[in-house]
Amino acid sequence: MSDGRPVGVRSYQRIFSPERRIHQVEGRPLPVPGGVPLRWLGWMLGTVVAVLAVGSGSLFVPVAAAVAAGAGGLAIGDRTAGLLAATAAAAGTLILGVLLGALDWPFRLVVAPMAVATLATQATPDGRRPERFAFSWAALRLAPLRRSLGRGLPAPGARRGAGARIWVAPDATGLRLRHARLTGPGSVGFVEPVVVKRRLLGSGLVVREPGLLSRRSRLRHRVVLRDGQTLEVRP
């Protein structure tokens, strides 16, 4: 409570992970209230190394950044996400290198690292550390909107070429059919043979698991759909 008004607690993370700080060096106290966090020193040192690497003008740095970002985007999403992440990382590294080259060394090696380290240790977006928030934000932007068993699916209404697959995760009931509706043209394959019947009304097809077979049905592993023809899978 503060002034009679409730105050929300954003995160209990700092309670379970206490922050280590340096209060004195060889018996001499540092002129910083509360000491210097070890994370602050780590961020500053890492920022100095990154500034020296990016500002060196070497092509190895943007290439390495593109490879790392592309691998992360490919792991999170698909090839499009990997290519987008690699392009953004390479372009951002080149632009940042040009900007850093235009700055004087005190600002580039002292002021900028101190500002980055302070922001990284003080800012808490949505209650988390900035690096975790940034990773989650990037993963959310790169991940496809529709997924199946961790793999990206095309947007609703998008057409896929031959060889497209739909993955269905088995559960306690085993490998059984799940309800689905597909529209041709295309070819649909099944691991186990299924019963294919024609609808009483229209040109659509209905797929069921093998059971009591009628005279007009037969077992199939693959069903070919004409343009506009629908196939309904029923458990």
C-alpha atoms as one frame of an Amber mdcrd trajectory, in Angstrom:
protein
   0.000   0.000   0.000   1.210   3.531  -0.805  -0.846   6.561   0.310  -3.862
   4.306   0.748  -3.734   3.083  -2.877  -2.841  -0.501  -3.910   0.406  -0.957
  -5.799   0.848  -3.930  -8.118   3.920  -6.143  -7.854   5.307  -6.716 -11.359
   7.712  -9.530 -10.573   9.139 -11.527  -7.645  12.222 -12.426  -9.673  14.612
 -10.267  -7.668  13.557 -11.965  -4.439  14.659 -15.414  -5.634  17.746 -14.203
  -7.543  19.585 -11.640  -5.371  21.940  -9.283  -7.171  25.632  -9.350  -6.290
  27.334  -5.989  -5.870  30.829  -4.678  -5.226  30.876  -2.223  -2.302  34.613
  -1.829  -1.767  37.927  -2.646  -3.424  40.873  -3.619  -1.162  39.129  -2.108
   1.842  38.297   1.181   0.130  34.571   1.832  -0.298  33.371   2.820  -3.743
  31.757   6.270  -4.076  28.558   4.706  -5.398  25.490   4.368  -3.150  24.569
   0.697  -2.898  27.681  -0.520  -4.679  28.281  -1.505  -8.292  26.350  -4.567
  -9.565  28.401  -7.303 -11.191  25.866  -7.383 -14.021  26.618  -3.710 -14.675
  30.317  -4.444 -15.052  29.546  -7.391 -17.326  27.263  -5.332 -19.536  29.785
  -2.501 -19.769  32.652  -4.819 -20.665  30.518  -6.631 -23.232  29.373  -3.335
 -24.742  32.960  -2.105 -25.066  33.949  -5.324 -26.863  30.900  -5.087 -29.137
  31.618  -1.427 -29.945  35.233  -2.224 -30.830  34.143  -5.142 -33.011  31.338
  -3.298 -34.819  33.380  -0.123 -35.267  36.386  -2.010 -36.664  34.908  -2.023
 -40.168  35.560  -5.738 -40.671  33.065  -7.636 -42.828  33.376 -10.631 -40.513
  31.223  -8.917 -37.874  28.055  -8.361 -39.995  28.465 -11.816 -41.535  28.714
 -13.434 -38.085  25.735 -11.409 -36.846  23.704 -12.439 -39.902  24.571 -16.125
 -39.432  23.679 -16.079 -35.731  20.431 -14.164 -36.270  19.481 -16.344 -39.239
  20.024 -19.522 -37.230  17.903 -18.141 -34.403  15.126 -17.071 -36.766  15.170
 -20.474 -38.481  14.921 -22.226 -35.109  12.026 -20.032 -34.014  10.097 -19.822
 -37.273  10.757 -20.876 -40.867  13.102 -19.919 -43.704  11.377 -16.582 -44.179
  11.915 -15.689 -40.517  15.558 -16.767 -40.724  16.175 -14.689 -43.837  14.431
 -11.675 -42.308  16.442 -11.945 -39.092  19.735 -12.360 -40.967  19.038  -9.356
 -43.198  18.041  -7.157 -40.260  21.128  -8.178 -38.262  23.536  -7.530 -41.135
  21.982  -4.170 -42.045  21.761  -3.081 -38.407  25.394  -3.992 -37.762  26.604
  -2.039 -40.807  24.540   1.041 -39.930  25.641   0.908 -36.299  29.272   0.656
 -37.379  28.942   3.805 -39.483  27.304   5.684 -36.613  29.928   4.580 -34.095
  32.716   5.601 -36.463  31.390   9.174 -36.474  31.607   9.491 -32.663  34.594
  10.521 -30.581  36.330   7.853 -28.525  35.178   9.127 -25.055  31.541   8.822
 -26.034  32.092   5.571 -27.943  34.141   3.755 -25.295  32.948   5.343 -22.036
  29.612   7.150 -22.235  27.799   4.711 -24.520  28.877   1.532 -22.620  27.926
   3.132 -19.297  24.509   4.121 -20.654  23.879   0.619 -22.059  24.984  -1.049
 -18.817  22.778   1.246 -16.709  19.759   0.667 -18.941  20.308  -3.103 -18.977
  20.477  -3.317 -15.180  17.772  -0.793 -14.291  15.071  -1.267 -16.933  12.524
  -4.030 -16.283  10.031  -4.259 -19.174   6.955  -6.200 -17.988   8.919  -7.254
 -14.884  11.694  -9.123 -16.732  15.277  -8.324 -17.581  15.758  -6.406 -20.838
  17.569  -9.259 -22.614  14.776 -11.714 -21.827  12.150  -9.223 -22.908  14.041
  -8.513 -26.157  14.385 -12.219 -26.928  10.677 -12.839 -26.293   9.717  -9.820
 -28.405  11.885 -10.962 -31.325  10.636 -14.549 -31.051   7.031 -13.348 -31.093
   7.652 -11.268 -34.231   9.550 -14.020 -36.064   7.336 -16.963 -35.124   4.567
 -17.828 -37.630   1.007 -17.035 -36.610  -0.166 -20.597 -37.272   1.834 -23.616
 -36.136   1.455 -27.386 -36.169   3.752 -29.466 -33.934   6.168 -26.536 -33.717
   6.262 -25.991 -37.493   4.923 -22.986 -39.324   1.754 -23.230 -41.407   0.714
 -20.942 -44.278  -1.732 -18.115 -43.681  -5.467 -18.854 -44.120  -6.310 -18.866
 -47.811  -2.703 -19.212 -48.962  -1.972 -21.869 -51.571   0.767 -24.426 -51.145
   2.513 -26.392 -53.849   2.661 -30.144 -54.214   4.170 -32.003 -51.304   2.615
 -29.883 -48.535   2.100 -31.784 -45.285  -0.152 -31.418 -42.258   1.240 -32.878
 -39.014  -1.118 -34.351 -36.419   0.211 -35.224 -32.962  -0.988 -38.584 -31.581
  -2.516 -38.617 -28.121  -3.729 -41.312 -25.749  -6.129 -42.637 -28.397  -3.251
 -43.460 -30.740  -3.026 -42.819 -34.465  -6.627 -41.981 -35.229  -8.184 -39.617
 -37.713  -8.912 -36.053 -36.666 -11.699 -33.952 -38.098 -10.539 -31.833 -41.023
 -11.853 -30.273 -44.226  -9.730 -29.793 -47.339 -10.522 -28.244 -50.715  -8.867
 -29.267 -53.993  -7.074 -29.334 -56.241  -4.554 -31.569 -54.561  -3.647 -35.020
 -53.384  -4.135 -36.196 -49.789  -2.192 -39.186 -48.487  -2.855 -41.275 -45.368
  -0.459 -43.552 -43.509  -3.138 -46.195 -42.955  -5.842 -47.119 -45.498  -9.136
 -45.277 -45.064 -12.678 -45.580 -46.361 -13.636 -42.980 -48.968 -17.294 -42.313
 -49.739 -19.093 -39.777 -51.861 -21.559 -37.390 -50.338 -25.195 -37.966 -51.077
 -25.513 -34.340 -52.148 -22.757 -32.662 -54.127 -19.390 -33.886 -55.352 -17.618
 -33.891 -51.996 -15.903 -36.877 -50.430 -15.992 -38.207 -46.875 -13.129 -40.136
 -45.261 -13.624 -42.471 -42.330 -11.618 -45.145 -40.558 -12.081 -48.710 -41.868
 -15.179 -50.385 -40.530 -18.205 -51.972 -42.072 -17.657 -51.339 -45.761 -20.481
 -50.566 -48.138 -20.551 -51.559 -51.773 -19.639 -48.089 -52.991 -16.584 -47.672
 -50.736 -13.070 -49.021 -50.876  -9.847 -48.644 -48.931  -7.407 -46.030 -50.175
  -4.071 -44.581 -49.149  -4.359 -41.483 -51.336  -7.245 -39.337 -52.475  -6.976
 -37.014 -55.488  -9.198 -33.919 -55.361 -10.357 -31.925 -58.360 -10.461 -28.132
 -58.384 -13.075 -27.038 -55.856 -13.822 -30.559 -54.640 -13.986 -30.897 -50.857
 -12.766 -33.716 -48.644 -14.060 -34.067 -45.082 -12.202 -36.268 -42.621 -14.439
 -37.669 -39.926 -13.122 -39.545 -36.852
